[in-house]
Amino acid sequence: MEAANASRNYVPKVPVNIDCNVEKTLDVLGGKWAFLVLRELFDGTKRFGELQRNIKCISPRALTNTLRHLEDQGVLERHAFPTVPVTVEYTLTPKGVDLHQILKEMKLWAAKWT
């Protein structure tokens, strides 16, 4: 009986990696600004300046880091045009578009419970 209790209280020294799809999704989204960037891009392609104007209080550095992270995760694509200065546009990939329903459900939940 004591052996059974001891095995239940055992904590491994090396954490066990448990694949969790929710955790994977949150890793793709990244920081707190990702939701607001995605919200803007659900309406269509946007330039950096448009995103910065539409997302109040975001610093250029935070926006740049968020855009890079989402691009690295395959959620959006960055298109640069050879103008002076360079024009850069951001568009959601099919992977990014798939997040729309998830965020819509989160919005409905917040409306109901907060």
KEVOTI-337835 format. One record per atom (N, C-alpha, C): residue in three letters; atom name; x, y, z. Coordinates in steps of 0.2 Angstrom, whole numbers, padded with zeros to 4 digits. Example, Ala and Ser with C-alpha at 12.3 -4.5 7.8 and 13.67 -1.06 7.14 Angstrom:
<pados>
+------+------+-------+-------+-------+
: resn : name :    c1 :    c2 :    c3 :
+------+------+-------+-------+-------+
:  ALA :    N :  0066 : -0028 :  0039 :
:  ALA :   CA :  0062 : -0022 :  0039 :
:  ALA :    C :  0066 : -0016 :  0039 :
:  SER :    N :  0064 : -0011 :  0035 :
:  SER :   CA :  0068 : -0005 :  0036 :
:  SER :    C :  0064 :  0000 :  0039 :
+------+------+-------+-------+-------+
</pados>
This chain:
<pados>
+------+------+-------+-------+-------+
: resn : name :    c1 :    c2 :    c3 :
+------+------+-------+-------+-------+
:  MET :    N :  0004 : -0006 :  0000 :
:  MET :   CA :  0000 :  0000 :  0000 :
:  MET :    C :  0004 :  0006 :  0000 :
:  GLU :    N :  0010 :  0006 :  0004 :
:  GLU :   CA :  0014 :  0012 :  0004 :
:  GLU :    C :  0018 :  0013 : -0002 :
:  ALA :    N :  0019 :  0008 : -0006 :
:  ALA :   CA :  0023 :  0009 : -0012 :
:  ALA :    C :  0018 :  0012 : -0017 :
:  ALA :    N :  0012 :  0010 : -0017 :
:  ALA :   CA :  0007 :  0014 : -0022 :
:  ALA :    C :  0006 :  0021 : -0020 :
:  ASN :    N :  0006 :  0023 : -0014 :
:  ASN :   CA :  0006 :  0030 : -0012 :
:  ASN :    C :  0012 :  0034 : -0014 :
:  ALA :    N :  0018 :  0030 : -0013 :
:  ALA :   CA :  0024 :  0033 : -0015 :
:  ALA :    C :  0025 :  0035 : -0022 :
:  SER :    N :  0022 :  0030 : -0027 :
:  SER :   CA :  0022 :  0031 : -0034 :
:  SER :    C :  0018 :  0037 : -0036 :
:  ARG :    N :  0012 :  0038 : -0032 :
:  ARG :   CA :  0007 :  0043 : -0034 :
:  ARG :    C :  0010 :  0050 : -0033 :
:  ASN :    N :  0015 :  0050 : -0028 :
:  ASN :   CA :  0018 :  0057 : -0026 :
:  ASN :    C :  0025 :  0058 : -0029 :
:  TYR :    N :  0027 :  0054 : -0033 :
:  TYR :   CA :  0033 :  0054 : -0037 :
:  TYR :    C :  0033 :  0060 : -0042 :
:  VAL :    N :  0038 :  0064 : -0041 :
:  VAL :   CA :  0039 :  0070 : -0046 :
:  VAL :    C :  0045 :  0069 : -0050 :
:  PRO :    N :  0045 :  0068 : -0056 :
:  PRO :   CA :  0051 :  0067 : -0060 :
:  PRO :    C :  0056 :  0073 : -0060 :
:  LYS :    N :  0062 :  0072 : -0060 :
:  LYS :   CA :  0067 :  0077 : -0060 :
:  LYS :    C :  0067 :  0081 : -0066 :
:  VAL :    N :  0066 :  0077 : -0072 :
:  VAL :   CA :  0066 :  0080 : -0078 :
:  VAL :    C :  0058 :  0080 : -0080 :
:  PRO :    N :  0056 :  0086 : -0082 :
:  PRO :   CA :  0049 :  0087 : -0084 :
:  PRO :    C :  0047 :  0083 : -0090 :
:  VAL :    N :  0041 :  0080 : -0090 :
:  VAL :   CA :  0039 :  0076 : -0095 :
:  VAL :    C :  0036 :  0080 : -0100 :
:  ASN :    N :  0037 :  0080 : -0107 :
:  ASN :   CA :  0035 :  0084 : -0112 :
:  ASN :    C :  0028 :  0081 : -0114 :
:  ILE :    N :  0023 :  0085 : -0113 :
:  ILE :   CA :  0016 :  0083 : -0114 :
:  ILE :    C :  0014 :  0087 : -0120 :
:  ASP :    N :  0012 :  0084 : -0126 :
:  ASP :   CA :  0010 :  0088 : -0132 :
:  ASP :    C :  0003 :  0090 : -0130 :
:  CYS :    N :  0002 :  0097 : -0130 :
:  CYS :   CA : -0005 :  0100 : -0129 :
:  CYS :    C : -0006 :  0105 : -0135 :
:  ASN :    N : -0012 :  0103 : -0138 :
:  ASN :   CA : -0013 :  0107 : -0144 :
:  ASN :    C : -0015 :  0114 : -0142 :
:  VAL :    N : -0018 :  0116 : -0137 :
:  VAL :   CA : -0020 :  0122 : -0134 :
:  VAL :    C : -0013 :  0126 : -0133 :
:  GLU :    N : -0008 :  0123 : -0130 :
:  GLU :   CA : -0002 :  0126 : -0129 :
:  GLU :    C :  0002 :  0127 : -0135 :
:  LYS :    N :  0001 :  0123 : -0140 :
:  LYS :   CA :  0004 :  0124 : -0147 :
:  LYS :    C :  0001 :  0130 : -0150 :
:  THR :    N : -0005 :  0131 : -0150 :
:  THR :   CA : -0009 :  0137 : -0153 :
:  THR :    C : -0006 :  0143 : -0149 :
:  LEU :    N : -0006 :  0143 : -0143 :
:  LEU :   CA : -0004 :  0149 : -0139 :
:  LEU :    C :  0004 :  0151 : -0141 :
:  ASP :    N :  0008 :  0146 : -0142 :
:  ASP :   CA :  0015 :  0147 : -0144 :
:  ASP :    C :  0015 :  0150 : -0151 :
:  VAL :    N :  0010 :  0148 : -0156 :
:  VAL :   CA :  0010 :  0151 : -0162 :
:  VAL :    C :  0008 :  0158 : -0162 :
:  LEU :    N :  0003 :  0160 : -0158 :
:  LEU :   CA :  0001 :  0167 : -0157 :
:  LEU :    C :  0006 :  0171 : -0154 :
:  GLY :    N :  0009 :  0169 : -0149 :
:  GLY :   CA :  0015 :  0173 : -0146 :
:  GLY :    C :  0012 :  0177 : -0141 :
:  GLY :    N :  0014 :  0184 : -0141 :
:  GLY :   CA :  0013 :  0189 : -0135 :
:  GLY :    C :  0006 :  0192 : -0136 :
:  LYS :    N :  0005 :  0197 : -0132 :
:  LYS :   CA : -0002 :  0200 : -0131 :
:  LYS :    C : -0004 :  0204 : -0137 :
:  TRP :    N :  0000 :  0206 : -0141 :
:  TRP :   CA : -0001 :  0210 : -0147 :
:  TRP :    C : -0004 :  0206 : -0153 :
:  ALA :    N : -0002 :  0200 : -0153 :
:  ALA :   CA : -0004 :  0196 : -0159 :
:  ALA :    C : -0011 :  0196 : -0160 :
:  PHE :    N : -0016 :  0195 : -0155 :
:  PHE :   CA : -0023 :  0195 : -0156 :
:  PHE :    C : -0025 :  0202 : -0160 :
:  LEU :    N : -0022 :  0207 : -0158 :
:  LEU :   CA : -0024 :  0214 : -0161 :
:  LEU :    C : -0022 :  0214 : -0168 :
:  VAL :    N : -0016 :  0212 : -0169 :
:  VAL :   CA : -0013 :  0212 : -0176 :
:  VAL :    C : -0017 :  0207 : -0181 :
:  LEU :    N : -0019 :  0201 : -0178 :
:  LEU :   CA : -0023 :  0197 : -0182 :
:  LEU :    C : -0030 :  0200 : -0183 :
:  ARG :    N : -0033 :  0203 : -0178 :
:  ARG :   CA : -0039 :  0207 : -0179 :
:  ARG :    C : -0039 :  0212 : -0185 :
:  GLU :    N : -0034 :  0215 : -0186 :
:  GLU :   CA : -0033 :  0220 : -0191 :
:  GLU :    C : -0032 :  0217 : -0198 :
:  LEU :    N : -0028 :  0211 : -0198 :
:  LEU :   CA : -0027 :  0208 : -0204 :
:  LEU :    C : -0033 :  0204 : -0207 :
:  PHE :    N : -0038 :  0202 : -0202 :
:  PHE :   CA : -0044 :  0198 : -0204 :
:  PHE :    C : -0048 :  0203 : -0209 :
:  ASP :    N : -0047 :  0209 : -0209 :
:  ASP :   CA : -0050 :  0214 : -0214 :
:  ASP :    C : -0047 :  0215 : -0220 :
:  GLY :    N : -0041 :  0212 : -0221 :
:  GLY :   CA : -0037 :  0212 : -0227 :
:  GLY :    C : -0030 :  0214 : -0226 :
:  THR :    N : -0026 :  0215 : -0231 :
:  THR :   CA : -0019 :  0217 : -0231 :
:  THR :    C : -0018 :  0224 : -0228 :
:  LYS :    N : -0013 :  0224 : -0224 :
:  LYS :   CA : -0012 :  0231 : -0221 :
:  LYS :    C : -0004 :  0232 : -0222 :
:  ARG :    N : -0003 :  0239 : -0222 :
:  ARG :   CA :  0004 :  0241 : -0221 :
:  ARG :    C :  0006 :  0242 : -0214 :
:  PHE :    N :  0013 :  0242 : -0213 :
:  PHE :   CA :  0015 :  0243 : -0206 :
:  PHE :    C :  0012 :  0249 : -0202 :
:  GLY :    N :  0012 :  0255 : -0206 :
:  GLY :   CA :  0009 :  0261 : -0203 :
:  GLY :    C :  0002 :  0261 : -0202 :
:  GLU :    N : -0002 :  0257 : -0206 :
:  GLU :   CA : -0009 :  0256 : -0205 :
:  GLU :    C : -0010 :  0252 : -0198 :
:  LEU :    N : -0006 :  0247 : -0197 :
:  LEU :   CA : -0007 :  0243 : -0191 :
:  LEU :    C : -0005 :  0247 : -0185 :
:  GLN :    N :  0000 :  0251 : -0186 :
:  GLN :   CA :  0002 :  0255 : -0180 :
:  GLN :    C : -0003 :  0260 : -0178 :
:  ARG :    N : -0006 :  0263 : -0183 :
:  ARG :   CA : -0012 :  0268 : -0182 :
:  ARG :    C : -0018 :  0265 : -0179 :
:  ASN :    N : -0020 :  0259 : -0181 :
:  ASN :   CA : -0026 :  0255 : -0179 :
:  ASN :    C : -0025 :  0252 : -0172 :
:  ILE :    N : -0019 :  0250 : -0170 :
:  ILE :   CA : -0018 :  0247 : -0164 :
:  ILE :    C : -0015 :  0252 : -0159 :
:  LYS :    N : -0019 :  0255 : -0155 :
:  LYS :   CA : -0017 :  0260 : -0150 :
:  LYS :    C : -0012 :  0258 : -0145 :
:  CYS :    N : -0007 :  0262 : -0144 :
:  CYS :   CA : -0002 :  0261 : -0138 :
:  CYS :    C :  0003 :  0255 : -0140 :
:  ILE :    N :  0003 :  0253 : -0146 :
:  ILE :   CA :  0009 :  0248 : -0148 :
:  ILE :    C :  0015 :  0252 : -0150 :
:  SER :    N :  0020 :  0250 : -0148 :
:  SER :   CA :  0027 :  0253 : -0150 :
:  SER :    C :  0029 :  0250 : -0157 :
:  PRO :    N :  0033 :  0254 : -0160 :
:  PRO :   CA :  0035 :  0251 : -0167 :
:  PRO :    C :  0039 :  0245 : -0166 :
:  ARG :    N :  0043 :  0244 : -0160 :
:  ARG :   CA :  0047 :  0238 : -0159 :
:  ARG :    C :  0042 :  0232 : -0157 :
:  ALA :    N :  0037 :  0234 : -0153 :
:  ALA :   CA :  0033 :  0228 : -0151 :
:  ALA :    C :  0029 :  0226 : -0158 :
:  LEU :    N :  0027 :  0230 : -0162 :
:  LEU :   CA :  0024 :  0228 : -0168 :
:  LEU :    C :  0028 :  0224 : -0173 :
:  THR :    N :  0034 :  0227 : -0173 :
:  THR :   CA :  0039 :  0223 : -0177 :
:  THR :    C :  0041 :  0216 : -0175 :
:  ASN :    N :  0041 :  0215 : -0168 :
:  ASN :   CA :  0043 :  0209 : -0165 :
:  ASN :    C :  0037 :  0204 : -0166 :
:  THR :    N :  0031 :  0207 : -0165 :
:  THR :   CA :  0025 :  0203 : -0166 :
:  THR :    C :  0024 :  0201 : -0174 :
:  LEU :    N :  0025 :  0205 : -0178 :
:  LEU :   CA :  0025 :  0203 : -0185 :
:  LEU :    C :  0030 :  0198 : -0187 :
:  ARG :    N :  0036 :  0199 : -0185 :
:  ARG :   CA :  0041 :  0194 : -0186 :
:  ARG :    C :  0039 :  0187 : -0183 :
:  HIS :    N :  0037 :  0187 : -0177 :
:  HIS :   CA :  0035 :  0181 : -0174 :
:  HIS :    C :  0029 :  0177 : -0178 :
:  LEU :    N :  0024 :  0181 : -0180 :
:  LEU :   CA :  0019 :  0178 : -0184 :
:  LEU :    C :  0021 :  0176 : -0191 :
:  GLU :    N :  0026 :  0179 : -0194 :
:  GLU :   CA :  0028 :  0177 : -0200 :
:  GLU :    C :  0032 :  0171 : -0199 :
:  ASP :    N :  0036 :  0170 : -0194 :
:  ASP :   CA :  0040 :  0164 : -0193 :
:  ASP :    C :  0036 :  0158 : -0191 :
:  GLN :    N :  0030 :  0160 : -0189 :
:  GLN :   CA :  0025 :  0154 : -0187 :
:  GLN :    C :  0021 :  0152 : -0193 :
:  GLY :    N :  0022 :  0156 : -0199 :
:  GLY :   CA :  0018 :  0155 : -0205 :
:  GLY :    C :  0011 :  0157 : -0205 :
:  VAL :    N :  0009 :  0162 : -0200 :
:  VAL :   CA :  0003 :  0165 : -0200 :
:  VAL :    C :  0001 :  0171 : -0204 :
:  LEU :    N :  0007 :  0174 : -0206 :
:  LEU :   CA :  0006 :  0180 : -0211 :
:  LEU :    C :  0012 :  0180 : -0215 :
:  GLU :    N :  0011 :  0183 : -0221 :
:  GLU :   CA :  0016 :  0184 : -0226 :
:  GLU :    C :  0018 :  0192 : -0226 :
:  ARG :    N :  0025 :  0193 : -0227 :
:  ARG :   CA :  0027 :  0200 : -0228 :
:  ARG :    C :  0029 :  0201 : -0235 :
:  HIS :    N :  0026 :  0206 : -0238 :
:  HIS :   CA :  0028 :  0207 : -0245 :
:  HIS :    C :  0031 :  0214 : -0245 :
:  ALA :    N :  0037 :  0215 : -0248 :
:  ALA :   CA :  0041 :  0221 : -0248 :
:  ALA :    C :  0041 :  0223 : -0256 :
:  PHE :    N :  0040 :  0229 : -0257 :
:  PHE :   CA :  0040 :  0232 : -0264 :
:  PHE :    C :  0046 :  0237 : -0264 :
:  PRO :    N :  0050 :  0237 : -0270 :
:  PRO :   CA :  0056 :  0241 : -0271 :
:  PRO :    C :  0054 :  0248 : -0272 :
:  THR :    N :  0051 :  0252 : -0267 :
:  THR :   CA :  0050 :  0259 : -0268 :
:  THR :    C :  0055 :  0263 : -0263 :
:  VAL :    N :  0055 :  0269 : -0263 :
:  VAL :   CA :  0059 :  0273 : -0259 :
:  VAL :    C :  0054 :  0277 : -0255 :
:  PRO :    N :  0053 :  0276 : -0248 :
:  PRO :   CA :  0056 :  0271 : -0244 :
:  PRO :    C :  0052 :  0264 : -0246 :
:  VAL :    N :  0055 :  0259 : -0244 :
:  VAL :   CA :  0052 :  0252 : -0245 :
:  VAL :    C :  0045 :  0252 : -0243 :
:  THR :    N :  0040 :  0249 : -0247 :
:  THR :   CA :  0033 :  0248 : -0245 :
:  THR :    C :  0033 :  0241 : -0243 :
:  VAL :    N :  0030 :  0240 : -0237 :
:  VAL :   CA :  0029 :  0233 : -0234 :
:  VAL :    C :  0022 :  0232 : -0232 :
:  GLU :    N :  0019 :  0226 : -0235 :
:  GLU :   CA :  0012 :  0224 : -0233 :
:  GLU :    C :  0012 :  0218 : -0230 :
:  TYR :    N :  0007 :  0217 : -0226 :
:  TYR :   CA :  0006 :  0210 : -0222 :
:  TYR :    C : -0001 :  0207 : -0224 :
:  THR :    N : -0001 :  0201 : -0225 :
:  THR :   CA : -0007 :  0197 : -0227 :
:  THR :    C : -0007 :  0191 : -0223 :
:  LEU :    N : -0013 :  0189 : -0221 :
:  LEU :   CA : -0013 :  0182 : -0218 :
:  LEU :    C : -0012 :  0177 : -0223 :
:  THR :    N : -0009 :  0171 : -0221 :
:  THR :   CA : -0009 :  0165 : -0224 :
:  THR :    C : -0015 :  0161 : -0223 :
:  PRO :    N : -0016 :  0155 : -0226 :
:  PRO :   CA : -0022 :  0151 : -0225 :
:  PRO :    C : -0022 :  0149 : -0217 :
:  LYS :    N : -0016 :  0148 : -0215 :
:  LYS :   CA : -0015 :  0146 : -0208 :
:  LYS :    C : -0018 :  0152 : -0203 :
:  GLY :    N : -0016 :  0158 : -0205 :
:  GLY :   CA : -0018 :  0164 : -0201 :
:  GLY :    C : -0026 :  0165 : -0202 :
:  VAL :    N : -0029 :  0164 : -0208 :
:  VAL :   CA : -0036 :  0164 : -0209 :
:  VAL :    C : -0040 :  0159 : -0204 :
:  ASP :    N : -0037 :  0153 : -0203 :
:  ASP :   CA : -0040 :  0148 : -0199 :
:  ASP :    C : -0041 :  0150 : -0192 :
:  LEU :    N : -0037 :  0155 : -0190 :
:  LEU :   CA : -0037 :  0157 : -0183 :
:  LEU :    C : -0043 :  0162 : -0182 :
:  HIS :    N : -0047 :  0164 : -0187 :
:  HIS :   CA : -0052 :  0169 : -0186 :
:  HIS :    C : -0058 :  0166 : -0182 :
:  GLN :    N : -0060 :  0160 : -0183 :
:  GLN :   CA : -0065 :  0157 : -0180 :
:  GLN :    C : -0063 :  0156 : -0172 :
:  ILE :    N : -0057 :  0154 : -0171 :
:  ILE :   CA : -0055 :  0154 : -0164 :
:  ILE :    C : -0056 :  0160 : -0160 :
:  LEU :    N : -0053 :  0166 : -0163 :
:  LEU :   CA : -0054 :  0172 : -0160 :
:  LEU :    C : -0061 :  0175 : -0160 :
:  LYS :    N : -0065 :  0173 : -0164 :
:  LYS :   CA : -0072 :  0175 : -0164 :
:  LYS :    C : -0075 :  0172 : -0158 :
:  GLU :    N : -0074 :  0165 : -0157 :
:  GLU :   CA : -0077 :  0162 : -0151 :
:  GLU :    C : -0074 :  0165 : -0145 :
:  MET :    N : -0068 :  0167 : -0144 :
:  MET :   CA : -0065 :  0170 : -0138 :
:  MET :    C : -0069 :  0177 : -0137 :
:  LYS :    N : -0070 :  0180 : -0142 :
:  LYS :   CA : -0074 :  0187 : -0142 :
:  LYS :    C : -0081 :  0185 : -0139 :
:  LEU :    N : -0084 :  0180 : -0142 :
:  LEU :   CA : -0091 :  0179 : -0139 :
:  LEU :    C : -0091 :  0177 : -0132 :
:  TRP :    N : -0086 :  0173 : -0130 :
:  TRP :   CA : -0085 :  0171 : -0123 :
:  TRP :    C : -0084 :  0177 : -0118 :
:  ALA :    N : -0080 :  0181 : -0121 :
:  ALA :   CA : -0079 :  0187 : -0116 :
:  ALA :    C : -0085 :  0192 : -0116 :
:  ALA :    N : -0089 :  0192 : -0121 :
:  ALA :   CA : -0095 :  0196 : -0121 :
:  ALA :    C : -0100 :  0193 : -0116 :
:  LYS :    N : -0100 :  0186 : -0116 :
:  LYS :   CA : -0105 :  0183 : -0111 :
:  LYS :    C : -0102 :  0183 : -0104 :
:  TRP :    N : -0096 :  0183 : -0103 :
:  TRP :   CA : -0094 :  0182 : -0096 :
:  TRP :    C : -0090 :  0187 : -0093 :
:  THR :    N : -0088 :  0193 : -0096 :
:  THR :   CA : -0085 :  0198 : -0093 :
:  THR :    C : -0089 :  0204 : -0093 :
+------+------+-------+-------+-------+
</pados>
